[in-house]
Amino acid sequence: MQPKGQQVRIVHLSGPVFAALAAGDLEAAEAVSPVPLSEYLAGPENRSVWERRRAQVEQDPAEAGWVTGVVWDERRQVAVGRAGFHSRPDAAGLVEIGYAVDPAYRRQGYARAAFEALLARAAADPGVRTVRVTISPDNVASAGLVAQYGFTEVGEQWDDEDGLEIIYEKAAR
């Protein structure tokens, strides 16, 4: 169920779009993107994500249908952030959700809408058994969001880029 008024979809990207975004080249990215992008998506805070996704898709093109894409507002026809899975399901059926909303669009229900779209995708795929989210301890908004969907804390980890993260998981169905 989408938040009232928000209709989003996750638009999957190709290797050339990932490469251009990783380089911060919005013009080149838009030339090969299925939807218009934003300065935020090509900004420095997102480049390492796009570089990781570029490398994944280059190594295994099947990853493109799972990894981070554009959160696209269907009604307004605008890119409002990025969301997707870190990779396709692993051997144990685990997928990890990641998302970020452009600061200009935060607190408008987009994180929830993207999160719900990803949960629905995970639930619909028979190869997915567990959904994971990792969240910084000071990200109260995201922790509150995942708690509403039955995620439970299962541990913590150190991420070289993001620091300490709390690990939350739930069954896909």
C-alpha positions as CSV (number, residue, x, y, z in Angstrom):
1,M,0.0,0.0,0.0
2,Q,1.4,3.4,-1.0
3,P,1.3,6.4,1.3
4,K,-1.7,8.6,0.4
5,G,-0.9,10.5,-2.8
6,Q,2.5,8.9,-3.5
7,Q,2.9,6.7,-6.5
8,V,6.5,5.6,-6.9
9,R,8.3,2.9,-8.8
10,I,11.9,1.9,-8.7
11,V,13.4,2.5,-12.2
12,H,16.3,0.1,-12.9
13,L,19.4,1.5,-14.5
14,S,22.0,0.1,-16.9
15,G,25.8,-0.1,-16.6
16,P,26.4,3.1,-18.6
17,V,24.0,5.1,-16.4
18,F,25.8,3.8,-13.3
19,A,29.1,4.7,-14.8
20,A,28.1,8.2,-15.6
21,L,26.5,8.8,-12.2
22,A,29.6,7.4,-10.5
23,A,31.6,10.0,-12.4
24,G,29.1,12.7,-11.4
25,D,28.3,13.4,-15.1
26,L,24.5,14.1,-15.0
27,E,24.3,15.0,-18.7
28,A,25.9,11.7,-19.8
29,A,23.7,9.8,-17.3
30,E,20.5,11.4,-18.6
31,A,21.5,10.6,-22.2
32,V,21.1,6.9,-21.5
33,S,18.7,6.8,-18.5
34,P,15.1,5.7,-18.9
35,V,13.9,8.7,-16.8
36,P,15.2,12.2,-16.1
37,L,17.7,12.3,-13.2
38,S,18.7,14.9,-10.7
39,E,21.7,16.8,-9.4
40,Y,21.3,14.9,-6.1
41,L,21.6,11.5,-7.8
42,A,24.8,12.6,-9.6
43,G,26.1,14.3,-6.4
44,P,29.2,13.3,-4.4
45,E,27.1,11.7,-1.6
46,N,25.8,9.0,-4.1
47,R,28.8,8.3,-6.3
48,S,30.3,5.4,-4.3
49,V,26.9,3.6,-4.5
50,W,26.7,4.0,-8.2
51,E,30.3,2.8,-8.6
52,R,29.6,-0.3,-6.6
53,R,26.5,-1.0,-8.7
54,R,28.4,-0.3,-11.9
55,A,31.0,-2.9,-11.0
56,Q,28.3,-5.4,-10.0
57,V,26.3,-5.1,-13.2
58,E,29.6,-5.3,-15.2
59,Q,30.5,-8.6,-13.5
60,D,26.9,-10.0,-13.6
61,P,24.3,-8.2,-15.8
62,A,21.5,-10.0,-14.0
63,E,22.2,-7.8,-11.0
64,A,20.7,-4.8,-12.8
65,G,17.2,-5.9,-12.1
66,W,17.9,-6.0,-8.4
67,V,20.3,-3.3,-7.4
68,T,19.8,0.4,-6.6
69,G,17.7,2.3,-9.1
70,V,15.8,5.6,-9.2
71,V,12.8,6.3,-7.0
72,W,10.5,7.8,-9.6
73,D,7.4,9.8,-8.6
74,E,4.8,8.7,-11.2
75,R,2.5,11.6,-10.6
76,R,5.0,14.4,-10.6
77,Q,7.3,12.7,-13.1
78,V,10.4,13.4,-11.0
79,A,13.3,11.5,-9.5
80,V,13.1,11.8,-5.7
81,G,15.9,9.4,-4.6
82,R,17.5,6.0,-5.0
83,A,16.5,2.6,-3.7
84,G,17.0,-1.1,-4.3
85,F,18.6,-4.1,-3.0
86,H,22.4,-4.5,-2.5
87,S,22.3,-7.5,-4.8
88,R,20.0,-10.2,-5.9
89,P,19.1,-12.9,-3.3
90,D,22.1,-14.8,-1.9
91,A,22.2,-18.6,-1.5
92,A,20.2,-18.4,1.7
93,G,17.5,-16.2,0.1
94,L,18.6,-13.0,1.8
95,V,18.3,-9.5,0.2
96,E,19.3,-6.2,1.8
97,I,17.4,-3.0,1.1
98,G,19.1,0.3,0.7
99,Y,17.4,3.7,0.1
100,A,18.1,7.4,0.2
101,V,15.7,10.3,-0.5
102,D,16.8,13.6,-2.0
103,P,16.8,16.1,0.9
104,A,14.3,18.3,-1.2
105,Y,11.8,15.4,-1.0
106,R,12.2,14.1,2.5
107,R,9.4,13.9,5.0
108,Q,6.9,13.5,2.2
109,G,6.4,9.7,2.3
110,Y,8.9,8.8,-0.4
111,A,11.1,6.6,1.8
112,R,8.0,4.7,2.9
113,A,6.7,4.3,-0.6
114,A,10.1,3.0,-1.9
115,F,10.4,0.7,1.1
116,E,7.0,-0.8,0.5
117,A,7.7,-1.3,-3.2
118,L,10.9,-3.2,-2.3
119,L,9.2,-5.3,0.4
120,A,6.5,-6.2,-2.2
121,R,9.2,-7.2,-4.7
122,A,10.9,-9.4,-2.1
123,A,7.6,-11.0,-1.0
124,A,6.7,-11.8,-4.6
125,D,10.0,-13.6,-5.4
126,P,10.1,-17.2,-4.3
127,G,13.9,-17.0,-4.0
128,V,13.7,-14.4,-1.3
129,R,13.3,-15.7,2.3
130,T,14.7,-12.9,4.4
131,V,14.8,-9.1,4.0
132,R,17.6,-7.2,5.8
133,V,18.1,-3.5,6.5
134,T,21.1,-1.9,8.1
135,I,20.7,1.5,9.8
136,S,23.0,3.9,11.6
137,P,22.1,4.1,15.3
138,D,21.4,7.8,15.0
139,N,19.0,7.4,12.0
140,V,15.8,7.5,14.1
141,A,13.5,8.0,11.2
142,S,14.6,4.9,9.3
143,A,14.6,2.8,12.5
144,G,11.1,3.9,13.2
145,L,10.0,3.1,9.6
146,V,11.4,-0.5,9.7
147,A,9.9,-1.1,13.1
148,Q,6.4,-0.5,11.6
149,Y,7.0,-3.4,9.2
150,G,7.9,-6.1,11.7
151,F,11.7,-5.9,11.4
152,T,13.6,-7.0,14.5
153,E,17.1,-6.1,15.5
154,V,19.4,-9.1,15.0
155,G,22.9,-7.6,15.6
156,E,25.3,-4.9,14.5
157,Q,28.1,-4.4,12.1
158,W,30.9,-2.0,11.2
159,D,30.7,-0.6,7.7
160,D,33.9,1.1,6.4
161,E,31.8,3.8,4.6
162,D,28.9,4.3,7.0
163,G,30.3,3.3,10.4
164,L,28.3,1.4,13.0
165,E,25.1,-0.1,11.7
166,I,22.3,-1.9,13.4
167,I,21.1,-5.0,11.5
168,Y,17.3,-5.6,11.2
169,E,15.7,-8.5,9.5
170,K,12.3,-10.1,8.8
171,A,10.8,-12.9,6.8
172,A,10.0,-11.9,3.2
173,R,6.4,-13.3,3.5
